[in-house]
């Protein structure tokens, strides 16, 4: 090999390129992988790092090698990966002169690593690609594809911190993208970033939206629908979550999901039991079981919320001072909201027994939900009672979702069931009006004017 390289180096410049290129098939035809790797290293080092060869010849030979590697000529995946890695290491000192070839090699190496499910390694290889250089201009569409792929790979290894950095870069370019596949991948990354960032309501909405896209495989759509239900369950209890739960509950596809039972109970404001929670917990991913830290103020309030002896008929108080996981918090807040549909009022100790919290911790959770507008009620700290607002609409979320704004409260006739029925009729009419307006805006329905 050394003799041939020395001989070809003495040829004229126009003959050097074809002569060196002719060595590539000859080297790849050898049966010994070690010999193939060693000889290709010598060839690349000669044409790239020796000044007497010339930049033009070096680019010709390296481009041909990159082309052959991309065609899958080397069937041994491990050998192919070692060749690409060695070539990149050899060219590294002259990377500015061979930027295009190096970028192509990095894409090839990322493909090989992704096939072996080495997600983080593949992402790091793509991070090394030069997208902003003075020698070549990369279009926004190509940059977006690279950034979205990096985000997707990092999320496979649950590296959401670094993934969010590249997601933010992609978000700056997505407005100029026209590739449908890339846009769908970006939206999926968007949903997963929200999921990892514990923005569960936003994630549930995006997952549910993607589950309707026909271009996505049916099994993947089912997986997204399942993810939407999971995120909706984990979201903070309140009117906004009620909207998402209602949308998912009315989706006929959710009836076939293993999490349908807990979805229906949450939508119908039923109190969840520990056995149901344990079954659901088995379906969660590690980041959805993240531990929660209790602030010092909350810990102090939780410890000092029950000074009196309490009612002797009430159960003994728990010793827990707050939820320990994201799921724990979601379930406690849901059960608190569900209890507001059942009781007019409840003592701190009674609510604590229901939520498996100390009376002070139960009061703290109720206070936060009332402050955030997710629970309607008031707290009487003298009598240690939480009063729930019984004059509210049955579903505050639906009451404002009909497109007509707030529905005025009907006159109190003293008949609560009649009032509830009238309220449901008004809410249904408001929702129908909203649907008609939406269809009209989309041009799907044309209203025929009446003739006098």
Secondary structure as UniProt FT lines:
FT   HELIX           2..9
FT   HELIX           13..28
FT   HELIX           33..49
FT   TURN            51..53
FT   HELIX           55..70
FT   TURN            71..72
FT   HELIX           77..91
FT   HELIX           92..94
FT   TURN            95..98
FT   HELIX           99..115
FT   TURN            116..117
FT   HELIX           119..127
FT   HELIX           140..156
FT   TURN            157..158
FT   HELIX           160..171
FT   TURN            172..173
FT   HELIX           174..176
FT   HELIX           180..196
FT   TURN            197..198
FT   HELIX           200..210
FT   TURN            211..212
FT   TURN            214..215
FT   HELIX           218..234
FT   HELIX           239..249
FT   HELIX           252..256
FT   TURN            258..259
FT   HELIX           260..267
FT   TURN            268..269
FT   HELIX           274..281
FT   TURN            282..283
FT   HELIX           286..289
FT   HELIX           296..303
FT   TURN            312..313
FT   HELIX           326..342
FT   STRAND          345..347
FT   HELIX           348..355
FT   HELIX           359..371
FT   TURN            372..373
FT   STRAND          377..380
FT   TURN            381..384
FT   STRAND          385..388
FT   TURN            390..391
FT   HELIX           396..399
FT   HELIX           416..441
FT   TURN            442..443
//
